[in-house]
Amino acid sequence: MSQASTGMVAAPGEPGSVRRSPAVPTVRPPTLETERLRLRPFAADLSDVDALESVLGDPVSMRWYPAPFDRDAVTRWVERQLERYETEGSGLLVIEDRATGELLGDCGTTFQEVDGERFLELGWHVRRDRQRRGIATEAGAACRDWAFEAIGPAFLISLIRPENVGSWRVAEKLGFEIWRGTIRAGWGHLVYRLDRPAG
């Protein structure tokens, strides 16, 4: 599917950067299933907030952010994804355990500004007690493949703090390589990049 058909078009500058076009996106956030996981859009009634707070409110998992999220911040986070679904056709998805229905985190693609250019980023958060079990890699692979197929960017990025060894290992397992560096909110970040497969 072409970028034009998703309401996204190439922007001036680095190939693969994108800007929002006036067109309403025709892509809708998916529900994806893997061997262990289900990835689905956040519920419009905000019923995922309580469970997500255990992920985004965890001070250890969120040490790479300025602060862990309180309930209001988690609510705004979910509301932002719901807005993205409507305006961009993409956004972070809930990661659920297929066997138990538990919310394990979130994962998906969002449009991010990096040094004045707009790129599609793949990101993830996994509940601390389920980390180091391949959850982020499994969810990330499903979202990566969907994004290349449905949205069709020339490449994806992932913004990761250099100290966040767990996340850059996930990125590398997904095929990303360090592209460049940037500063966000006063913090240095590595910009990982993964080009769309040929063909």
PyMOL commands that set and color helices and strands:
alter all, ss='L'
color gray80, all
select helices_A, chain A and resi 4-6+49-56+71-87+128-130+135-150+165-173
alter helices_A, ss='H'
color red, helices_A
select strands_A, chain A and resi 8-10+18-20+32-33+37-40+92-97+103-114+117-126+155-160+177-184+187-195
alter strands_A, ss='S'
color yellow, strands_A
deselect
rebuild
show_as cartoon
